[in-house]
Amino acid sequence: MHKTVLLDAAVEALVHDSTGIYIDGTFGRGGHSRAILARLGGSGRLLGIDKDPAAIAAGEQLAAEDTRFQIARGSFADAPALARQYLGAQQVDGVLLDLGVSSPQLDEADRGFSFLRDGPLDMRMDPASGISAADWLAAAKESEMADVFKRYGEERFARRIAGAIVAARAKAPITRTVQFAELVKEAHPAWDHKKHPATKVFQAVRIHINRELADLESLLASAKELLAVKGRLVVISFHSLEDRLVKQFMRNAARGVQLPRHVPISAAQQQGDFRLCGKALRPGAAEVDANPRARSAVLRVAERLG
């Protein structure tokens, strides 16, 4: 069962106007969306976006129950275009992102996200788009794989693992999750016995084939134009790469243009386009105990200024 992380805090930070227009950029199974709708009045509207066909099916059911809600299949990177298409709006009052892979995706072996459950090595959030993890591993150069493992998984032994994959695929295709996990485990010379040695590599492959960081960078770049004045950007991250991007964007957007001290410019002229809304928030002990997957979550909020 999927447990929505930081539900109340995220929705409270997002919905500042009950008559506003909002986007849930990572609909999942609708936990955040239902909570957002509960805070909206009759004229409020919400657009859910997701790549996953199972999420779209859940979204269509919610749309049938509540006319204030619509669902769009795609990436939140395309939120500006989808807002125009579905909401007829150039700007919205808030955007929520709950990044990473969802519990249903991890729990369903056929999706290929988890090294704990044997299934086809797919990992695509949208199985109808792009190439699977198995196809990428079959064709990628050793240097490309090593770069992906290091960049997106922060894996110390990226080159060694990439070399082992090249050697293994020459003998037999790598098509199953457990097969791939065991291959990484055997190639890894030193690992923390509290964490599976394939954890970072699985993360890296998933991020790469789904363009997760590229999509996030695209959304952040369009946030100023997408959000109306006082509009909120609310982001829940689950690993350091995502959170670093969000933190740097929000910090820089709040600082504004940094010029040498001798340049004659007023404080108002130097003001950034956003303001930070409080400090980063993490789940409390009770939420982590109830949902261990919440332990790495970080919530950050920024508001668009006039």
PyMOL commands that set and color helices and strands:
alter all, ss='L'
color gray80, all
select helices_A, chain A and resi 7-14+31-39+53-65+76-87+103-107+109-111+133-139+142-153+158-169+177-187+199-210+212-226+240-255+267-270+285-290+292-296
alter helices_A, ss='H'
color red, helices_A
select strands_A, chain A and resi 21-24+45-50+69-73+92-98+227-237+274-276+298-304
alter strands_A, ss='S'
color yellow, strands_A
deselect
rebuild
show_as cartoon
